[in-house]
Amino acid sequence: MENSKNPSNMSTNSIIRSFIDEMVNLKYIFLLLAAVVVMGCNSADDLETDPELEPYFDLFAAEALLRGITVDYEARRIEGLIQDIPNTSIQGQCFRNEERPNKVVIDVNYWNNATEEEKQFIIFHELGHCFLDRAHLDTRNSDGTCVSIMHSSPSVCAFNLTEQNRKDYFNELFLN
């Protein structure tokens, strides 16, 4: 009893208790941080495709299926986003990444001003890269039109996706 009334013993006991309390609190903080990290890692694998792009991703999958190709964006880890692309000469990009989902990124300004056919073209072109692993093909027909939807730039060849030529362009995309 005498030791507990000694002021130096009380402050030592207080310091020890305070230290133990801090260690217990740190244990809970560490567990909380570990849970956040684990959940964060799992959510990094979740695919997020912009709702405006989903109908075009679905159309790509439907056209592929007509040609005997099954499209599974989950299995291939491909998502689609509409974002600002600072380089004004780039309307869309396919980003491949081993650790995170592959991304089709469409420039917001391009998307907001694109016709229906231009939206189909850009999605099919970028998914040609991301899903079909197609490279650019800048070959021209004798009339100067593009052989493929996979051309590298509008300056390379004349291209206009229409109801009349879409089947031929989609066949070339999926069957070559």
Residue pairs with C-beta under 8 A, 6 or more apart in sequence:
3 9
4 10
4 13
44 100
45 77
45 100
45 101
47 73
47 74
47 77
47 78
47 79
47 101
48 79
48 81
49 57
49 73
49 79
49 80
49 81
50 80
50 81
50 82
52 82
52 111
53 80
53 81
53 82
53 104
53 106
53 123
54 80
56 80
56 119
56 120
56 123
56 124
57 73
57 80
57 123
57 127
59 120
59 123
60 71
60 123
60 124
60 127
60 131
61 71
61 73
63 124
63 170
63 174
64 70
64 71
64 174
65 71
67 170
67 171
67 174
67 175
69 174
71 131
73 79
73 131
76 102
76 130
76 131
77 100
77 101
77 102
78 101
78 102
78 103
78 104
78 127
78 130
78 131
79 101
79 102
79 103
79 104
80 103
80 104
80 105
80 106
80 123
81 103
81 104
81 105
81 106
82 105
82 106
82 107
82 108
82 111
83 105
83 106
83 107
83 108
84 107
84 108
84 109
85 91
85 92
85 93
85 105
85 107
85 110
88 109
89 153
90 107
91 106
91 107
91 110
91 122
92 104
92 105
92 106
92 107
92 110
92 122
92 123
92 125
92 126
93 103
93 104
93 105
93 126
94 102
94 103
94 104
94 105
94 126
94 127
94 129
94 130
95 102
95 103
95 105
96 102
96 130
97 103
102 130
103 130
104 123
104 126
104 127
104 130
105 126
106 122
106 123
106 126
110 118
110 122
111 119
111 122
114 122
117 160
117 161
117 162
118 161
120 161
120 166
121 149
121 159
121 161
124 149
124 170
124 173
125 149
125 150
128 134
128 149
128 150
128 173
129 135
129 150
132 173
132 174
134 150
134 173
135 150
136 150
136 151
136 152
137 147
137 148
137 150
137 151
138 146
138 151
138 152
138 156
138 157
139 146
139 147
139 148
139 157
140 146
140 147
140 156
140 157
140 158
141 147
141 157
143 158
144 157
144 158
145 157
145 158
145 159
146 156
146 157
146 158
146 159
147 157
147 172
148 169
148 172
148 173
148 176
149 159
149 161
149 169
149 170
149 172
149 173
150 173
151 157
151 159
161 169
